[in-house]
Amino acid sequence: MNVKKLAGEKAVEFVKEGMIIGLGTGSTAYWTVQKLGELVKNGLNIKGIPTSKSTEKLALEMNIPLVSFSDVNHIDITIDGADEINPTLDLIKGGGGALLREKIVAFASKKLVVVADESKCVKKLGSFPLPVEITPFGYEVTKREIQKLKCHTKLRKINKNEAFITDNRNYILDCYFESIIDPLHLHTKLNLIPGVVENGLFVNMTDQVIIGYNDGKVKVLDK
């Protein structure tokens, strides 16, 4: 049973005619975009703003009309995935490397709905390494400052010699904390470091979470 598909398709129930939709990135949001493509084919009138180049490619393949922030002044709803979700619906995102665009789109949205399978639900954030997007210039300095926050860091790479490059031409530093007790405090501390573009903590942003379970059930969690 594909529990990611269950959660991703369930979220489409929140989409209404004429909406501007933030289109998320990742293996669960993929199913949301696929389902939206089916509905557009059947006559649903929506427009999308993708959170990554990979999602943009998928949306175009599904013939979902796309717009940019120069065309609209708000997003009605964003549907996106997560790498970890705690009981207060704070998130770690960025495993796919799209955290900056994901956060910009989520911030501009009236409503953020997160789709995930049950394995993403945790008591405390931090088992999944926290992605931090940093500028290539002086990244060694930025890395050393981040390590002062008591974490081990690893520059994300696509192979032994080549760094992973985000859609905005930055690096990703994956940060390994024992646990993240105060996500808001850590979010603030990270973003005060010169060279940090954004981090993967999404705090007080999520309105609802849709969880797919291995027994075939789907649960909607409200803030």
ZIRA-V85551 format. One record per pair of residues at least 24 apart in sequence whose ideal C-beta (glycine too) atoms are under 10 Angstrom apart, sorted by sequence separation. I is the first residue (numbers start at 1). J is the second residue. D is the distance in whole Angstrom. If there is no record, write none. Layout:
# ZIRA-V85551
[[I J D] [I J D]]
This chain:
# ZIRA-V85551
[[4 28 4] [7 31 8] [8 32 4] [11 35 8] [12 36 6] [15 39 8] [30 54 9] [34 58 8] [37 61 8] [38 62 8] [40 64 5] [47 71 8] [78 102 8] [129 153 9] [132 156 10] [139 163 9] [151 175 4] [152 176 4] [171 195 10] [175 199 8] [2 27 10] [3 28 9] [4 29 9] [5 30 9] [6 31 8] [7 32 9] [8 33 8] [9 34 8] [10 35 9] [11 36 9] [19 44 9] [21 46 5] [23 48 5] [25 50 8] [26 51 9] [30 55 8] [33 58 5] [34 59 10] [37 62 3] [39 64 9] [40 65 8] [47 72 8] [55 80 9] [80 105 8] [89 114 7] [91 116 9] [126 151 9] [129 154 7] [131 156 7] [150 175 10] [151 176 6] [152 177 8] [170 195 10] [172 197 10] [175 200 9] [2 28 10] [4 30 8] [5 31 4] [8 34 8] [9 35 5] [12 38 9] [17 43 9] [18 44 9] [19 45 9] [20 46 7] [21 47 7] [22 48 8] [23 49 7] [24 50 9] [25 51 5] [26 52 9] [29 55 7] [33 59 6] [36 62 7] [37 63 6] [49 75 6] [80 106 7] [147 173 10] [149 175 8] [151 177 5] [152 178 10] [170 196 10] [171 197 9] [173 199 9] [174 200 9] [4 31 6] [5 32 10] [8 35 7] [9 36 10] [12 39 7] [17 44 7] [18 45 6] [19 46 5] [20 47 5] [21 48 5] [22 49 5] [23 50 5] [24 51 6] [25 52 4] [34 61 10] [35 62 9] [37 64 6] [48 75 9] [51 78 8] [78 105 5] [129 156 9] [136 163 8] [146 173 6] [150 177 7] [151 178 8] [170 197 6] [4 32 10] [8 36 10] [16 44 9] [17 45 6] [18 46 7] [19 47 8] [20 48 8] [21 49 7] [22 50 8] [23 51 6] [24 52 9] [25 53 9] [26 54 9] [30 58 7] [33 61 9] [34 62 7] [36 64 6] [47 75 10] [51 79 10] [78 106 5] [92 120 9] [143 171 9] [147 175 8] [149 177 8] [150 178 8] [170 198 9] [172 200 9] [2 31 8] [5 34 8] [9 38 9] [15 44 8] [16 45 10] [17 46 7] [18 47 9] [19 48 9] [20 49 7] [21 50 10] [22 51 7] [23 52 9] [25 54 6] [26 55 9] [29 58 10] [33 62 6] [47 76 10] [49 78 8] [51 80 7] [78 107 9] [80 109 9] [85 114 7] [91 120 9] [136 165 8] [142 171 9] [146 175 6] [151 180 10] [168 197 7] [5 35 9] [16 46 8] [25 55 5] [46 76 9] [48 78 10] [51 81 10] [75 105 6] [78 108 8] [79 109 9] [92 122 9] [103 133 9] [143 173 6] [168 198 9] [15 46 6] [24 55 7] [25 56 10] [33 64 7] [46 77 10] [75 106 9] [78 109 4] [85 116 6] [99 130 10] [100 131 10] [139 170 9] [142 173 7] [166 197 9] [12 44 9] [23 55 5] [75 107 9] [77 109 6] [78 110 9] [79 111 9] [80 112 7] [82 114 5] [84 116 9] [99 131 6] [101 133 10] [134 166 10] [139 171 6] [143 175 9] [166 198 10] [22 55 10] [23 56 8] [25 58 9] [75 108 5] [76 109 7] [77 110 7] [78 111 7] [79 112 8] [80 113 8] [81 114 7] [82 115 8] [83 116 9] [85 118 10] [92 125 5] [95 128 7] [98 131 10] [99 132 8] [100 133 5] [131 164 10] [133 166 6] [135 168 10] [136 169 8] [137 170 10] [74 108 7] [75 109 4] [76 110 6] [77 111 5] [78 112 5] [79 113 5] [80 114 6] [81 115 6] [82 116 5] [87 121 8] [90 124 10] [91 125 8] [92 126 8] [94 128 9] [95 129 9] [97 131 7] [99 133 6] [135 169 9] [136 170 7] [137 171 10] [139 173 8] [23 58 8] [69 104 8] [73 108 9] [74 109 8] [75 110 7] [76 111 7] [77 112 8] [78 113 7] [79 114 8] [80 115 7] [81 116 6] [84 119 10] [85 120 5] [86 121 8] [87 122 9] [90 125 6] [92 127 9] [93 128 10] [94 129 9] [96 131 9] [98 133 9] [131 166 10] [133 168 8] [135 170 6] [136 171 6] [151 186 9] [23 59 6] [69 105 9] [72 108 9] [74 110 6] [75 111 9] [77 113 6] [78 114 9] [79 115 6] [80 116 10] [81 117 9] [84 120 6] [85 121 5] [86 122 6] [87 123 7] [92 128 5] [94 130 8] [95 131 7] [97 133 8] [134 170 6] [135 171 7] [75 112 9] [83 120 7] [84 121 8] [85 122 7] [86 123 7] [87 124 9] [88 125 10] [92 129 8] [93 130 10] [94 131 3] [133 170 5] [134 171 5] [149 186 7] [21 59 10] [82 120 6] [84 122 5] [86 124 6] [92 130 6] [93 131 8] [94 132 8] [132 170 10] [133 171 7] [134 172 8] [23 62 10] [69 108 7] [81 120 8] [82 121 9] [83 122 10] [86 125 5] [92 131 8] [94 133 7] [132 171 9] [133 172 6] [134 173 5] [151 190 10] [84 124 9] [85 125 8] [86 126 9] [132 172 7] [133 173 8] [149 189 6] [23 64 7] [55 96 9] [84 125 5] [131 172 5] [132 173 5] [148 189 9] [149 190 7] [51 93 10] [54 96 8] [83 125 9] [84 126 8] [131 173 7] [132 174 8] [21 64 8] [23 66 8] [36 79 9] [54 97 9] [55 98 8] [84 127 7] [129 172 10] [130 173 9] [131 174 6] [132 175 6] [146 189 9] [35 79 10] [52 96 7] [54 98 8] [83 127 9] [84 128 5] [129 173 9] [130 174 7] [131 175 8] [145 189 10] [146 190 7] [149 193 9] [21 66 10] [51 96 9] [52 97 8] [53 98 9] [56 101 10] [83 128 5] [84 129 10] [129 174 4] [130 175 4] [145 190 9] [148 193 9] [21 67 10] [33 79 9] [52 98 4] [55 101 9] [82 128 9] [83 129 9] [84 130 9] [128 174 9] [129 175 6] [130 176 8] [20 67 7] [32 79 5] [51 98 5] [52 99 10] [55 102 10] [83 130 9] [129 176 5] [130 177 6] [145 192 9] [146 193 6] [31 79 10] [32 80 8] [50 98 9] [51 99 9] [52 100 10] [53 101 9] [83 131 8] [128 176 9] [129 177 8] [145 193 5] [29 78 9] [32 81 9] [51 100 9] [52 101 6] [126 175 9] [127 176 10] [128 177 10] [144 193 10] [145 194 8] [146 195 9] [29 79 6] [31 81 10] [51 101 5] [52 102 8] [126 176 8] [127 177 9] [130 180 7] [143 193 10] [145 195 8] [146 196 7] [20 71 9] [28 79 9] [29 80 5] [30 81 8] [50 101 8] [51 102 5] [126 177 5] [127 178 10] [142 193 6] [145 196 8] [20 72 5] [23 75 10] [28 80 9] [29 81 5] [49 101 9] [51 103 9] [125 177 8] [126 178 7] [127 179 8] [128 180 10] [141 193 9] [142 194 7] [143 195 9] [20 73 9] [22 75 5] [28 81 4] [29 82 10] [51 104 8] [52 105 10] [124 177 10] [126 179 4] [127 180 9] [130 183 9] [141 194 8] [142 195 3] [146 199 9] [20 74 7] [21 75 7] [22 76 9] [24 78 7] [26 80 7] [27 81 7] [28 82 8] [51 105 5] [124 178 10] [125 179 7] [126 180 4] [141 195 6] [142 196 6] [20 75 5] [21 76 7] [22 77 7] [23 78 8] [24 79 5] [25 80 7] [26 81 4] [49 104 9] [50 105 8] [51 106 8] [124 179 5] [125 180 4] [126 181 8] [140 195 9] [142 197 10] [19 75 9] [20 76 5] [21 77 6] [22 78 3] [23 79 7] [24 80 3] [25 81 7] [26 82 8] [49 105 6] [123 179 9] [124 180 7] [125 181 9] [130 186 8] [134 190 10] [138 194 8] [139 195 7] [19 76 4] [20 77 8] [21 78 7] [22 79 7] [23 80 8] [24 81 6] [26 83 8] [122 179 9] [124 181 7] [125 182 10] [126 183 9] [130 187 10] [138 195 6] [18 76 8] [19 77 6] [20 78 10] [21 79 7] [22 80 7] [24 82 9] [122 180 10] [125 183 6] [132 190 6] [137 195 8] [49 108 8] [97 156 7] [124 183 9] [132 191 9] [134 193 9] [135 194 9] [136 195 9] [16 76 8] [49 109 9] [126 186 9] [130 190 8] [134 194 10] [135 195 5] [15 76 8] [16 77 9] [95 156 10] [97 158 10] [125 186 9] [132 193 9] [134 195 5] [135 196 8] [14 76 9] [15 77 7] [94 156 10] [133 195 10] [134 196 6] [135 197 6] [14 77 6] [132 195 10] [133 196 7] [134 197 6] [15 79 8] [104 168 10] [132 196 6] [133 197 4] [134 198 9] [14 79 7] [101 166 8] [132 197 8] [133 198 5] [134 199 9] [11 77 9] [100 166 7] [101 167 6] [132 198 8] [133 199 7] [12 79 8] [26 93 8] [29 96 9] [97 164 6] [99 166 8] [100 167 8] [101 168 7] [131 198 9] [132 199 5] [133 200 8] [11 79 5] [25 93 9] [26 94 10] [27 95 9] [97 165 9] [98 166 7] [100 168 6] [131 199 7] [132 200 7] [10 79 10] [11 80 9] [24 93 9] [25 94 10] [26 95 7] [27 96 8] [29 98 10] [97 166 5] [98 167 7] [130 199 7] [131 200 4] [132 201 9] [25 95 9] [26 96 5] [96 166 10] [97 167 8] [98 168 9] [100 170 7] [130 200 5] [131 201 10] [8 79 8] [25 96 5] [129 200 9] [130 201 7] [7 79 10] [24 96 10] [25 97 8] [26 98 8] [94 166 9] [100 172 10] [128 200 9] [8 81 8] [25 98 4] [29 102 9] [97 170 9] [99 172 8] [7 81 9] [24 98 9] [25 99 9] [97 171 10] [98 172 10] [97 172 6] [125 200 10] [25 101 8] [26 102 9] [96 172 10] [125 201 7] [4 81 8] [25 102 6] [95 172 10] [24 102 7] [94 172 7] [125 203 10] [22 101 10] [95 174 9] [22 102 8] [25 105 10] [94 174 9] [24 105 8] [32 113 9] [22 104 9] [23 105 8] [24 106 9] [22 105 4] [32 115 6] [21 105 10] [22 106 7] [31 115 8] [22 107 10] [29 114 9] [30 115 10] [22 108 8] [28 114 9] [29 115 6] [22 109 5] [28 115 5] [29 116 9] [20 108 9] [21 109 9] [22 110 10] [24 112 9] [27 115 10] [28 116 6] [92 180 8] [114 202 8] [121 209 8] [20 109 9] [22 111 9] [24 113 9] [26 115 9] [27 116 10] [28 117 7] [120 209 9] [20 110 9] [22 112 8] [24 114 8] [26 116 9] [27 117 9] [90 180 9] [112 202 8] [121 211 6] [19 110 10] [22 113 9] [24 115 8] [92 183 8] [114 205 9] [120 211 8] [19 111 10] [28 120 9] [91 183 9] [114 206 5] [119 211 10] [120 212 10] [121 213 10] [90 183 5] [112 205 5] [113 206 8] [114 207 9] [115 208 10] [116 209 7] [118 211 6] [119 212 10] [86 180 9] [90 184 8] [104 198 8] [112 206 5] [113 207 6] [114 208 7] [115 209 8] [116 210 7] [117 211 7] [118 212 7] [88 183 9] [103 198 6] [107 202 9] [111 206 9] [112 207 5] [113 208 5] [114 209 5] [115 210 5] [116 211 6] [117 212 5] [118 213 5] [119 214 9] [84 180 9] [102 198 9] [103 199 9] [106 202 7] [109 205 9] [111 207 5] [112 208 8] [113 209 8] [114 210 7] [115 211 8] [116 212 7] [117 213 8] [118 214 7] [14 111 8] [86 183 8] [90 187 9] [100 197 6] [101 198 9] [103 200 8] [110 207 9] [111 208 8] [112 209 9] [113 210 7] [114 211 9] [115 212 8] [117 214 8] [118 215 9] [15 113 9] [99 197 9] [100 198 5] [102 200 9] [103 201 9] [107 205 7] [109 207 9] [121 219 10] [14 113 6] [99 198 6] [100 199 9] [103 202 7] [106 205 5] [118 217 9] [13 113 10] [99 199 7] [100 200 9] [102 202 8] [106 206 8] [121 221 9] [12 113 10] [99 200 4] [118 219 9] [11 113 5] [98 200 10] [99 201 9] [103 205 8] [10 113 10] [11 114 9] [12 115 10] [97 200 10] [99 202 9] [115 218 10] [11 115 5] [94 198 9] [10 115 7] [94 199 8] [95 200 8] [9 115 9] [93 199 10] [94 200 3] [7 114 9] [8 115 5] [92 199 9] [93 200 5] [94 201 9] [113 220 9] [114 221 9] [7 115 4] [8 116 9] [92 200 5] [93 201 8] [94 202 9] [6 115 9] [7 116 6] [8 117 10] [91 200 8] [92 201 6] [93 202 6] [5 115 10] [7 117 6] [91 201 7] [92 202 8] [4 115 8] [6 117 8] [7 118 9] [56 167 9] [90 201 7] [91 202 4] [112 223 10] [4 116 8] [5 117 10] [90 202 7] [91 203 8] [93 205 10] [3 116 9] [4 117 5] [7 120 10] [53 166 10] [54 167 9] [89 202 9] [90 203 5] [3 117 4] [52 166 9] [53 167 5] [89 203 10] [90 204 7] [91 205 7] [2 117 9] [3 118 7] [4 119 10] [52 167 6] [88 203 9] [89 204 9] [90 205 8] [91 206 6] [3 119 9] [4 120 10] [51 167 9] [84 200 9] [88 204 8] [89 205 8] [90 206 7] [50 167 10] [83 200 7] [84 201 10] [85 202 10] [86 203 10] [89 206 4] [82 200 9] [88 206 9] [89 207 8] [91 209 9] [89 208 8] [82 202 8] [89 209 6] [85 206 8] [80 202 9] [82 206 8] [85 209 6] [80 206 9] [85 211 8] [78 205 9] [82 209 8] [78 207 10] [79 208 10] [77 207 9] [77 208 10] [79 210 9] [89 221 7] [89 222 9] [87 221 9] [89 223 6] [88 223 8] [85 221 8] [25 167 10] [32 210 9] [31 212 10] [28 210 9] [28 212 8] [14 207 10] [14 208 8] [14 210 9] [11 208 9] [13 210 9] [11 209 10] [11 210 5] [10 210 5] [9 210 9] [10 211 9] [7 209 9] [8 210 8] [10 212 8] [7 210 5] [9 212 9] [6 210 9] [7 211 6] [8 212 8] [6 211 9] [7 212 4] [6 212 4] [7 213 9] [14 220 9] [5 212 8] [6 213 8] [11 218 10] [13 220 9] [3 211 9] [4 212 6] [6 214 10] [10 218 5] [3 212 4] [9 218 9] [10 219 9] [11 220 9] [2 212 8] [3 213 6] [6 216 7] [10 220 8] [1 212 9] [3 214 6] [6 217 8] [7 218 6] [1 213 9] [3 215 9] [6 218 5] [7 219 9] [1 214 7] [3 216 8] [7 220 10] [1 215 8] [3 217 9] [1 216 6] [3 218 8]]
